[in-house]
Amino acid sequence: MFGKSGLGPRLRNCGGAAVVWFVLGGAVPAGAEETGAAVVAPAAAEAPAPAATALAVAAPAVPEAVTLGKEALVGEIVVKGRRGARTDSLEAREVRERGARDLGEALSSLPSIDKVRKGGVANDLVLRGMKKDDVAVTIDGAKVHGACPSRMDPPAFHLDWSEVDVVQVKRGPFDVTQAGGLAGAVDVRTRHGRPGLGTELHLEGGSAGTFASSLTGSWGTPDVDVLLGAAYKEGSPYVMGDGRNFTEAVPAKTATGAPNPARFRDTSDGQQAYRIGSGFARVGVAPAHGQRLEVGYTRQSAPRALYPYLKMDGVADDTDRLTARWSADALGPVAATVQGYWSRVAHDMTDVWRCSGTATPASCTGARARDYSMGTFARSEVWGGQAELRGGDAARTVAWKGGADFYVRSWDNRTERAQMGGMYAVEASIPDVRITGAGLYAEGRRTLGGDGARTRLTAGARLDLAHSEARTDRTDLYRVFYVPESLELRRDDVLFGGNVQVERDLTASLAAWAGYGHASRVPDPQERYIALSGMMGNPDWVGNPALSPTQSDEIDLGVTWKAPGLLVKAQAFHAWYANYVDLAQVSIATGMGTRTARTYENVRARTFGGEATGRVALPARLSVAAGLSFTRGLNETAGTSLAEIPPLKGTLSLRWDDGRFFVEAAEAFAARQGFVDASLGEQSTAAWWTTSLKAGAGFRGVKVYAMVQNLFDRFYVEHLSYQRDPFAAGLKVPEPGRTFLLAAHYAR
């Protein structure tokens, strides 16, 4: 009816219920506190008694409001100012107003965090240009790893926003409580029941058939609390700035003019781009005074997700997460926490919705013996635990913590591809790899001086032992590119980490921070052991069993300037990497010509850059917020730029807010990225900018939002895209064009 232009394609499939968000219970549950970044997580709320001071103490509460108003904004600025330069977080208010489809998309609004877009959902996180296991992502302190080798299901994908209490981002290798995390850590804490009875219902809708809903109920007393919730979301292919569906981003023809087998069979408005459902439960009890025992379980199912960036799409993704945690505020002179966790991901991807899945890809017709020509059926599992003691003096001038943790990570992939005669070849592409790790850590903090102390010293150390083993032997493929002496299918690694930090209050308003951190991480199962032979001219995809663990040494400097109604943070960093795991392309001569593989190698590398944010409350109920970040990456072994490093980016917003109504205009931009690795075929991307508008109101628990993103319908692509041969379709997926969202929010 509307064709490919105007409002029609952007408002299609909204439906009556999807036009307005209704959230029953979106406000802070009874007894909750906000950190100014979001509601305080269970762990943050468990600040030990003075006799057992923890290293991190929850900030004073800031009442939640749909809109900030002058007083709430000033309070929020005060709370954010207490976090220091290297820690940032995302407010619940900001998440709701953005209308993000997943955690990666929401967090990309923060400086130094970028995303990799593969489709409508499951955006992957990149922190200071680092990705995958170089960023430690945890949910309730538990490790979660996706199963797809092309990261259709990154860790942050495996939870719904209705579960989230708070998300904190810690930049740099300064968290000794987690293994790895060279670039930093993203810590997600989920909600739990609060005293009293509460109900929350959430509906949302907008352009491209976007619809999401959640229902949460909680009940609690001082001794027991229960939280139950369910969520569902779906969407159609969004419309890019040039008026086409994102399914049309995959070109119909290849560079040679032949029909592209990776093109979608259906590029119409009516198909679904994703469909995801979740259910979760949390039960907490107080077995004794000052103690808490909590058990939580989440089940997520994503039976459909289209990924134009890749040659296949997700046809199933089922996730189970189980966590158990016991904490005691005071066991004599110390506080203690013990937790265990388990997660499992079953992920299947095929080309059932592509022309390559037909018997005749050129004409996109005919049926095969199976409904796909290629598919990967992947399974991952992680289980582990952690025990920690915390203590310090009653005056809070000395604080310490120490602990031990372990994990067992399993990852197994089976890839099937059609052969001549209707047969299917089967390969163990991730050959049943298991990594077992155990670590010890300790950290202490001391404040120098008395009540007017101005200097705080922090030091920490960590030791890890890791055993990696590929339990299916694929040395037949490794041997093609590597000498037999390097083909160990079992590896033991010893990893060290530690940091020293100094923070000083230079004046009542200005504080400075400096830190040195060293961290290590073991190569992941894909980097060492993936084994997938190429077909039809595609290169092989081969791990490197000889890879050594990556080690980083980083120096960070930061300042925080805060005054009534004002907060400015800035941080600069320079990191040096030994044995950085980089992509590489190798070729060898065979009797039948040249054989090529995409693989991994250790190189010397470094990154440097920084980020800055500012917030100020102005007269006339106005406020301004801004952010800027930049990262530069160098491969010093090859003398080239590191691949997949984001360019300079920034945001600027102006907001009017009287505590009941608000209006906001925001600009986002990124500079041209010309620092690319041509040896991997990486291409530069153009600069871009977008404008967004939003408005809202709140009255007696009802909260209403309306927003339009990319107001001027600009066609643009962000720079980041991982090299994912042989499953990559060979393009960057453009961002959504003009997008409308409407929301409402009711809490009781």
Beta strands, then each sheet from edge to edge (+ up, - down):
strand 1: 87-90
strand 2: 113-116
strand 3: 124-127
strand 4: 135-139
strand 5: 142-143
strand 6: 164-171
strand 7: 184-190
strand 8: 196-206
strand 9: 210-220
strand 10: 224-235
strand 11: 274-285
strand 12: 291-305
strand 13: 313-331
strand 14: 334-350
strand 15: 374-392
strand 16: 398-418
strand 17: 424-448
strand 18: 455-470
strand 19: 490-505
strand 20: 510-521
strand 21: 531-532
strand 22: 540-542
strand 23: 550-563
strand 24: 566-590
strand 25: 593-618
strand 26: 622-635
strand 27: 640-641
strand 28: 649-657
strand 29: 661-670
strand 30: 688-699
strand 31: 702-709
strand 32: 739-746
sheet 1: 1+ 6- 7+ 4+ 5-
sheet 2: 2+ 3-
sheet 3: 21+ 22- 25- 24+ 23- 20+ 19- 18+ 17- 16+ 15- 14+ 13- 12+ 11- 10+ 9- 8+ 32- 31+ 30- 29+ 28- 26+ 27-
end
